[in-house]
Amino acid sequence: MKKHFLLITLVATTFAACKKDGQKPNAGRPETASRLAAAAVCEPCNTAPKDLPDVISGNRTLYSDTCYILDGKTWVKNGTLTIQPGTVIKGIKKATASEASALIVTRNASINAAGTADCPIVFTSNETTKAAGDWGGVVVLGDALVCTTTGTAQIEGINPVIVPAGVDYTYGGTTANDNSGTLSYIRIEYAGAVIQEGNELNGLTLGGVGCGTTMDHIEVMYGADDGFEFFGGNVNGKYLLAIANNDDQFDFDFGYKGNLQFLVSIIKPSVEYAANNSNGIECDGGQVSSCYSRPVISNMTIVGAPNCTVTSTNQLLNGTRFRNNTYAVMRNSIVYGYPTAMRLESAVTTASFNNTDSCGTSGTATYLFNNAVQACVTAFATFTPHSSTTSNTVAGLNLSDAFPTAFADYFDPIASPLAPAAPPTSNKTGFCGLLPVNCSYAFNTVAYKGGAVDPSGNYWLGDTWIRF
């Protein structure tokens, strides 16, 4: 058991109630009585905090009345870790990135982390003044397919020397519908650890996670590397939010093949990005030429920065960057505020682009239809889009408010700035060709024209589980 010394009174003050951690700061409107009542469902952290051990073997439940401390890495093996709604888990800041605190669920175990809209499960920094990279993040490892020369891989961001004896930190296998459990209504803050370039922990790292896993309503914000990183596997997801992570907001690699809908990434101009060449999406194939990644995405909103500048000297890179051995599908989405909106990179990926909107579903073609973009330099790099995908000015995107003056206003359900006020010129909505690439997954057919949020009042970015 690891030891630490904390001021319990400070913890109790900081995490006195789920309603304080689960609510957003007031975004220019009074909180309604119904929202306050809903957010008061649980009252976590009213007992002394507890360290989590180096290894959790067998079944264990974490309860919402206790704050749990990650003091280094905690490995879950041979059982199910259940986390109650409203539970708060805090990572201790360590001296070096390789020592970074993290929760790692191995492929021999599973996680049942099912929060609720009113009481999300929160992973955050233990620091009083929190910052990107204070702790490592959440890692889930599965037994689904990955594109490597061996069919397995060792997860990035882990120093093998410090892995406890008997713990498997590899991932990947042959079980397409592998089930790692449930990840729902979760917030991950101030995570990420960069050991060296190409060897990092992210906010949420998914290695070989299969499509038997449930993943929805997850927010990753202010991370020191990528927000969400998918290393192979085929897990599906809905309602994923990435805020101001200082590398890519969504990263796909090692042959990820899955279905995703209602995704939002938002850049905060005051955060440094350029050293990491930040993209809204970055996608690569695998280590062997016969492998490829295939994210199938509908209803995504990728928000960059006004004039594509995040500081006086730094700039963003691409809204979407589909690189080597990527056969992506992207429909009904909006991308803006980046120097390049959409880029196809590498001969294989560029050659795979299919410009005929015939609802094709070939697994070795890239389909980009019914999208609206704006770019500061180049709207479409290395390809000519189908007429259903349009280049616009910011005003031409017809969003309610593409770049609100206050960052908090992105999350105001009354103003609903990212909701389309009207469809962009020539843009339409299309769901043909969005057949699932695995398991039983259904895309929601919506009536509004593009992006991740509904203008009719269901502005999910204003829900109580989201914080910014």
PAMI-726411 format. One record per residue (C-alpha): x negated, y, z negated; residue number from 1; residue in three letters. Coordinates in steps of 0.25 Angstrom, whole numbers. Layout:
east, north, up, n, res
X, Y, Z, NUM, Ala $
...
END
This chain:
east, north, up, n, res
0, 0, 0, 1, Met $
-6, 13, 4, 2, Lys $
-6, 25, -6, 3, Lys $
-3, 39, -5, 4, His $
0, 51, -14, 5, Phe $
12, 60, -11, 6, Leu $
19, 71, -18, 7, Leu $
33, 64, -19, 8, Ile $
39, 77, -21, 9, Thr $
34, 82, -8, 10, Leu $
39, 70, -1, 11, Val $
53, 71, -8, 12, Ala $
54, 86, -4, 13, Thr $
50, 83, 11, 14, Thr $
59, 71, 13, 15, Phe $
70, 74, 3, 16, Ala $
81, 70, 13, 17, Ala $
83, 64, 26, 18, Cys $
92, 75, 29, 19, Lys $
80, 85, 29, 20, Lys $
71, 76, 37, 21, Asp $
82, 72, 47, 22, Gly $
88, 86, 50, 23, Gln $
82, 96, 60, 24, Lys $
79, 110, 55, 25, Pro $
90, 120, 58, 26, Asn $
89, 123, 72, 27, Ala $
97, 136, 71, 28, Gly $
110, 130, 67, 29, Arg $
116, 125, 53, 30, Pro $
116, 111, 50, 31, Glu $
130, 105, 51, 32, Thr $
136, 98, 38, 33, Ala $
137, 85, 46, 34, Ser $
123, 86, 50, 35, Arg $
118, 88, 36, 36, Leu $
127, 77, 31, 37, Ala $
122, 67, 41, 38, Ala $
108, 71, 38, 39, Ala $
110, 68, 23, 40, Ala $
113, 53, 25, 41, Val $
100, 49, 19, 42, Cys $
90, 55, 8, 43, Glu $
76, 48, 11, 44, Pro $
63, 50, 3, 45, Cys $
69, 51, -11, 46, Asn $
60, 41, -17, 47, Thr $
44, 41, -18, 48, Ala $
37, 39, -5, 49, Pro $
31, 25, -1, 50, Lys $
19, 21, 6, 51, Asp $
21, 11, 17, 52, Leu $
11, 0, 17, 53, Pro $
1, -3, 28, 54, Asp $
9, -15, 33, 55, Val $
24, -18, 31, 56, Ile $
26, -33, 34, 57, Ser $
40, -38, 34, 58, Gly $
53, -30, 32, 59, Asn $
53, -17, 25, 60, Arg $
63, -5, 24, 61, Thr $
60, 9, 22, 62, Leu $
70, 17, 15, 63, Tyr $
75, 31, 17, 64, Ser $
74, 35, 2, 65, Asp $
58, 33, 3, 66, Thr $
48, 41, 11, 67, Cys $
38, 31, 16, 68, Tyr $
23, 35, 19, 69, Ile $
14, 29, 30, 70, Leu $
0, 30, 24, 71, Asp $
-7, 25, 36, 72, Gly $
-1, 14, 45, 73, Lys $
10, 5, 41, 74, Thr $
12, -7, 49, 75, Trp $
25, -15, 50, 76, Val $
24, -30, 53, 77, Lys $
32, -42, 53, 78, Asn $
46, -36, 49, 79, Gly $
55, -24, 50, 80, Thr $
53, -10, 45, 81, Leu $
66, -4, 42, 82, Thr $
67, 11, 40, 83, Ile $
80, 17, 34, 84, Gln $
86, 30, 40, 85, Pro $
80, 42, 34, 86, Gly $
67, 36, 30, 87, Thr $
55, 45, 30, 88, Val $
41, 39, 33, 89, Ile $
29, 48, 32, 90, Lys $
15, 46, 38, 91, Gly $
2, 50, 30, 92, Ile $
-8, 58, 38, 93, Lys $
-21, 51, 39, 94, Lys $
-35, 56, 41, 95, Ala $
-37, 50, 55, 96, Thr $
-27, 46, 66, 97, Ala $
-31, 32, 66, 98, Ser $
-26, 31, 51, 99, Glu $
-13, 38, 55, 100, Ala $
-1, 33, 47, 101, Ser $
9, 26, 56, 102, Ala $
21, 15, 55, 103, Leu $
18, 4, 64, 104, Ile $
28, -7, 67, 105, Val $
21, -19, 73, 106, Thr $
27, -28, 84, 107, Arg $
30, -39, 73, 108, Asn $
39, -30, 66, 109, Ala $
50, -20, 68, 110, Ser $
56, -7, 63, 111, Ile $
70, -4, 60, 112, Asn $
70, 12, 59, 113, Ala $
84, 16, 61, 114, Ala $
86, 30, 56, 115, Gly $
99, 38, 59, 116, Thr $
102, 51, 65, 117, Ala $
103, 57, 51, 118, Asp $
92, 50, 44, 119, Cys $
81, 47, 54, 120, Pro $
68, 39, 50, 121, Ile $
57, 49, 49, 122, Val $
42, 46, 51, 123, Phe $
34, 59, 48, 124, Thr $
21, 64, 42, 125, Ser $
18, 64, 27, 126, Asn $
11, 78, 29, 127, Glu $
18, 90, 23, 128, Thr $
14, 98, 35, 129, Thr $
17, 88, 46, 130, Lys $
9, 88, 60, 131, Ala $
8, 79, 72, 132, Ala $
-1, 67, 69, 133, Gly $
1, 67, 54, 134, Asp $
3, 52, 55, 135, Trp $
4, 41, 66, 136, Gly $
18, 37, 69, 137, Gly $
27, 25, 71, 138, Val $
22, 13, 80, 139, Val $
31, 2, 84, 140, Val $
25, -10, 91, 141, Leu $
33, -21, 99, 142, Gly $
31, -33, 107, 143, Asp $
37, -28, 120, 144, Ala $
29, -27, 133, 145, Leu $
17, -18, 135, 146, Val $
8, -15, 147, 147, Cys $
-6, -19, 142, 148, Thr $
-16, -29, 147, 149, Thr $
-12, -38, 136, 150, Thr $
2, -35, 134, 151, Gly $
0, -29, 120, 152, Thr $
-7, -17, 115, 153, Ala $
-12, -11, 102, 154, Gln $
-5, 1, 98, 155, Ile $
-12, 15, 99, 156, Glu $
-15, 23, 87, 157, Gly $
-19, 11, 78, 158, Ile $
-33, 8, 74, 159, Asn $
-34, -7, 73, 160, Pro $
-44, -6, 62, 161, Val $
-34, -1, 52, 162, Ile $
-23, -11, 56, 163, Val $
-19, -20, 44, 164, Pro $
-23, -35, 46, 165, Ala $
-11, -43, 52, 166, Gly $
-4, -31, 59, 167, Val $
-2, -31, 74, 168, Asp $
-4, -18, 80, 169, Tyr $
-2, -23, 94, 170, Thr $
11, -22, 103, 171, Tyr $
17, -27, 115, 172, Gly $
22, -41, 119, 173, Gly $
32, -48, 128, 174, Thr $
45, -45, 121, 175, Thr $
53, -35, 129, 176, Ala $
64, -33, 120, 177, Asn $
55, -33, 107, 178, Asp $
62, -26, 96, 179, Asn $
54, -17, 86, 180, Ser $
66, -12, 79, 181, Gly $
73, 1, 78, 182, Thr $
68, 15, 79, 183, Leu $
80, 25, 78, 184, Ser $
82, 39, 72, 185, Tyr $
67, 41, 69, 186, Ile $
58, 53, 68, 187, Arg $
43, 53, 69, 188, Ile $
35, 65, 66, 189, Glu $
21, 70, 66, 190, Tyr $
15, 57, 70, 191, Ala $
4, 52, 80, 192, Gly $
-10, 49, 78, 193, Ala $
-21, 51, 89, 194, Val $
-33, 41, 86, 195, Ile $
-39, 44, 100, 196, Gln $
-33, 48, 114, 197, Glu $
-25, 36, 118, 198, Gly $
-24, 30, 104, 199, Asn $
-13, 37, 96, 200, Glu $
-1, 35, 88, 201, Leu $
12, 42, 92, 202, Asn $
25, 46, 85, 203, Gly $
32, 33, 89, 204, Leu $
23, 22, 96, 205, Thr $
30, 11, 102, 206, Leu $
21, -1, 107, 207, Gly $
28, -12, 114, 208, Gly $
41, -9, 108, 209, Val $
52, -17, 114, 210, Gly $
66, -14, 119, 211, Cys $
73, -21, 108, 212, Gly $
69, -9, 99, 213, Thr $
78, 2, 96, 214, Thr $
73, 16, 98, 215, Met $
81, 29, 97, 216, Asp $
82, 42, 91, 217, His $
67, 44, 88, 218, Ile $
60, 58, 87, 219, Glu $
44, 59, 87, 220, Val $
39, 73, 84, 221, Met $
26, 80, 82, 222, Tyr $
17, 68, 85, 223, Gly $
2, 69, 88, 224, Ala $
3, 60, 100, 225, Asp $
15, 55, 108, 226, Asp $
29, 55, 102, 227, Gly $
34, 41, 107, 228, Phe $
24, 31, 114, 229, Glu $
29, 19, 120, 230, Phe $
18, 8, 123, 231, Phe $
25, -2, 131, 232, Gly $
37, -9, 127, 233, Gly $
51, -6, 131, 234, Asn $
58, 0, 119, 235, Val $
70, 9, 123, 236, Asn $
74, 22, 116, 237, Gly $
84, 34, 116, 238, Lys $
83, 47, 109, 239, Tyr $
68, 49, 107, 240, Leu $
63, 63, 104, 241, Leu $
48, 67, 105, 242, Ala $
45, 81, 99, 243, Ile $
31, 88, 101, 244, Ala $
22, 76, 100, 245, Asn $
9, 81, 105, 246, Asn $
6, 71, 116, 247, Asp $
17, 64, 124, 248, Asp $
31, 64, 119, 249, Gln $
34, 50, 125, 250, Phe $
23, 41, 130, 251, Asp $
25, 27, 137, 252, Phe $
14, 17, 139, 253, Asp $
10, 3, 141, 254, Phe $
22, -1, 150, 255, Gly $
34, 5, 142, 256, Tyr $
47, 1, 148, 257, Lys $
59, 7, 141, 258, Gly $
72, 15, 142, 259, Asn $
73, 29, 135, 260, Leu $
84, 39, 134, 261, Gln $
86, 53, 127, 262, Phe $
71, 57, 125, 263, Leu $
67, 71, 122, 264, Val $
53, 76, 120, 265, Ser $
50, 91, 116, 266, Ile $
37, 98, 115, 267, Ile $
34, 108, 105, 268, Lys $
25, 119, 111, 269, Pro $
18, 122, 98, 270, Ser $
12, 107, 98, 271, Val $
-1, 104, 105, 272, Glu $
0, 94, 116, 273, Tyr $
-10, 97, 127, 274, Ala $
-21, 88, 121, 275, Ala $
-12, 76, 123, 276, Asn $
-6, 80, 137, 277, Asn $
8, 79, 132, 278, Ser $
19, 74, 140, 279, Asn $
34, 72, 138, 280, Gly $
32, 57, 143, 281, Ile $
19, 50, 146, 282, Glu $
21, 36, 152, 283, Cys $
10, 26, 156, 284, Asp $
11, 11, 161, 285, Gly $
2, 0, 155, 286, Gly $
-12, -5, 155, 287, Gln $
-10, -14, 167, 288, Val $
-5, -9, 181, 289, Ser $
7, -19, 181, 290, Ser $
13, -12, 169, 291, Cys $
21, 1, 169, 292, Tyr $
29, 9, 159, 293, Ser $
44, 12, 162, 294, Arg $
51, 22, 153, 295, Pro $
65, 23, 158, 296, Val $
70, 37, 152, 297, Ile $
83, 45, 153, 298, Ser $
87, 58, 147, 299, Asn $
74, 63, 142, 300, Met $
71, 78, 139, 301, Thr $
56, 82, 139, 302, Ile $
53, 96, 134, 303, Val $
40, 102, 136, 304, Gly $
37, 117, 132, 305, Ala $
40, 130, 139, 306, Pro $
29, 133, 150, 307, Asn $
24, 119, 146, 308, Cys $
15, 125, 136, 309, Thr $
14, 120, 122, 310, Val $
3, 129, 117, 311, Thr $
-5, 140, 123, 312, Ser $
-16, 131, 129, 313, Thr $
-9, 117, 130, 314, Asn $
1, 112, 139, 315, Gln $
10, 99, 141, 316, Leu $
8, 89, 152, 317, Leu $
20, 81, 158, 318, Asn $
34, 80, 154, 319, Gly $
34, 66, 159, 320, Thr $
21, 59, 163, 321, Arg $
23, 45, 170, 322, Phe $
9, 39, 171, 323, Arg $
3, 26, 176, 324, Asn $
12, 14, 178, 325, Asn $
24, 22, 174, 326, Thr $
38, 18, 180, 327, Tyr $
47, 28, 173, 328, Ala $
62, 31, 174, 329, Val $
66, 45, 169, 330, Met $
80, 51, 172, 331, Arg $
89, 62, 166, 332, Asn $
78, 69, 159, 333, Ser $
72, 83, 158, 334, Ile $
58, 87, 157, 335, Val $
52, 101, 155, 336, Tyr $
41, 110, 149, 337, Gly $
29, 102, 154, 338, Tyr $
19, 106, 165, 339, Pro $
23, 93, 173, 340, Thr $
37, 88, 171, 341, Ala $
36, 74, 177, 342, Met $
23, 67, 181, 343, Arg $
21, 53, 188, 344, Leu $
6, 49, 186, 345, Glu $
-1, 38, 193, 346, Ser $
0, 32, 206, 347, Ala $
9, 20, 201, 348, Val $
19, 29, 194, 349, Thr $
20, 39, 205, 350, Thr $
22, 28, 215, 351, Ala $
33, 22, 207, 352, Ser $
42, 34, 207, 353, Phe $
55, 31, 214, 354, Asn $
62, 44, 219, 355, Asn $
75, 37, 224, 356, Thr $
86, 39, 214, 357, Asp $
93, 26, 217, 358, Ser $
94, 21, 202, 359, Cys $
82, 12, 204, 360, Gly $
77, 4, 193, 361, Thr $
64, -2, 198, 362, Ser $
54, -4, 187, 363, Gly $
42, 1, 195, 364, Thr $
48, 14, 199, 365, Ala $
48, 28, 192, 366, Thr $
62, 35, 193, 367, Tyr $
63, 49, 189, 368, Leu $
77, 54, 191, 369, Phe $
87, 65, 186, 370, Asn $
77, 73, 178, 371, Asn $
75, 88, 177, 372, Ala $
61, 94, 174, 373, Val $
54, 107, 173, 374, Gln $
39, 108, 173, 375, Ala $
29, 120, 172, 376, Cys $
20, 115, 183, 377, Val $
24, 102, 190, 378, Thr $
38, 96, 189, 379, Ala $
35, 82, 195, 380, Phe $
20, 77, 196, 381, Ala $
17, 67, 207, 382, Thr $
31, 64, 211, 383, Phe $
43, 71, 218, 384, Thr $
56, 68, 210, 385, Pro $
69, 64, 214, 386, His $
79, 75, 216, 387, Ser $
86, 71, 203, 388, Ser $
74, 76, 195, 389, Thr $
72, 91, 196, 390, Thr $
62, 101, 193, 391, Ser $
68, 113, 186, 392, Asn $
65, 126, 178, 393, Thr $
67, 125, 163, 394, Val $
80, 133, 165, 395, Ala $
84, 123, 176, 396, Gly $
84, 112, 167, 397, Leu $
96, 118, 161, 398, Asn $
93, 114, 147, 399, Leu $
100, 122, 136, 400, Ser $
87, 127, 131, 401, Asp $
74, 120, 136, 402, Ala $
65, 127, 127, 403, Phe $
72, 132, 114, 404, Pro $
64, 144, 107, 405, Thr $
64, 136, 94, 406, Ala $
59, 121, 94, 407, Phe $
70, 118, 85, 408, Ala $
81, 121, 95, 409, Asp $
78, 109, 103, 410, Tyr $
85, 101, 92, 411, Phe $
97, 110, 90, 412, Asp $
109, 102, 94, 413, Pro $
117, 115, 96, 414, Ile $
108, 122, 106, 415, Ala $
104, 108, 112, 416, Ser $
93, 115, 120, 417, Pro $
89, 102, 128, 418, Leu $
103, 99, 132, 419, Ala $
105, 101, 147, 420, Pro $
114, 113, 149, 421, Ala $
116, 109, 163, 422, Ala $
110, 99, 173, 423, Pro $
97, 104, 179, 424, Pro $
98, 107, 194, 425, Thr $
100, 94, 202, 426, Ser $
98, 85, 190, 427, Asn $
108, 74, 187, 428, Lys $
109, 63, 178, 429, Thr $
106, 49, 182, 430, Gly $
106, 36, 175, 431, Phe $
105, 26, 186, 432, Cys $
91, 18, 186, 433, Gly $
91, 19, 170, 434, Leu $
92, 4, 169, 435, Leu $
85, -1, 156, 436, Pro $
71, -7, 158, 437, Val $
73, -16, 146, 438, Asn $
83, -21, 135, 439, Cys $
97, -16, 134, 440, Ser $
96, -1, 135, 441, Tyr $
106, 9, 141, 442, Ala $
104, 23, 145, 443, Phe $
115, 33, 140, 444, Asn $
121, 39, 152, 445, Thr $
123, 54, 149, 446, Val $
131, 65, 157, 447, Ala $
121, 76, 154, 448, Tyr $
110, 80, 164, 449, Lys $
97, 76, 159, 450, Gly $
89, 76, 147, 451, Gly $
90, 69, 133, 452, Ala $
101, 78, 126, 453, Val $
116, 79, 129, 454, Asp $
121, 93, 131, 455, Pro $
135, 89, 126, 456, Ser $
131, 89, 111, 457, Gly $
123, 77, 108, 458, Asn $
110, 84, 107, 459, Tyr $
102, 73, 100, 460, Trp $
90, 82, 97, 461, Leu $
98, 89, 87, 462, Gly $
101, 76, 79, 463, Asp $
97, 76, 64, 464, Thr $
87, 65, 66, 465, Trp $
78, 74, 74, 466, Ile $
68, 84, 68, 467, Arg $
59, 93, 75, 468, Phe $
END
